[in-house]
Amino acid sequence: MKAMSSSTARVTNGIALFTFLAYLVGALPGWEAMLAYAGGFIPARVGEPGLLDQAGLAVPVVPVLFTPLTATLLHGGWLHLGFNLLILLFCGRQVEWVMGGRPLLLLYGIGAYAAAFGQWLLGPHLMIPMIGASGAISAVIGAYALLFSNNKVRALGPIPATAVRMLWLGAGWVFLQFLIGLASGLGSNSLGTGDNGVAIGAHIGGFLAGMILTRPLLGMRFEKAPNGGASR
């Protein structure tokens, strides 16, 4: 098996670099809170897109449809950014090595929307913005867990072994997120997450989406080409 090099993880590296550069712009003094509201995902805006029209922000407000993506570029500090990029680079490179660049990019983008949907389900009327790439990265983690889990799982009656593994991993991740939420009191702070800054719904939504999408995205890369090879 050929060892993975940085050249085989161009999409992962590109996402990480773009996220880092976006943070440098957003970290300008006095911009953090303003950009969080202008580009973060605010659940209440889903039902009322014009909610911030009269907010008087000094920067354009991103249309609510695109905020799940722009929210991934905003972070609440260097520690928040650094942890997310560390996890992305570790898991993303491995997943990209198996899936390929374009499927990984699709996984990341859909994961961002699944994360926003998960956060919306927990509080559709919240006015507090959700920011950070951890929801989208949770989709990558979900794919990583499914692809590289070494535990052998047996079929459970009519449920195939692959589905059982997905259920176990998903249940474990959801349980962990709810434990984090209970530990933080499921309160809210200026970033629209729990008291400890964890967006529980976003992490659950992203992770589940990652596991669901893994097999279809693998099929995109390895579907048979006319000459019998695998398409990329």
Helices and strands as residue ranges (DSSP letters): G 6-9, H 10-26, H 32-39, H 44-47, G 64-66, H 67-70, G 71-73, H 78-99, H 101-122, H 134-148, H 161-184, H 200-222
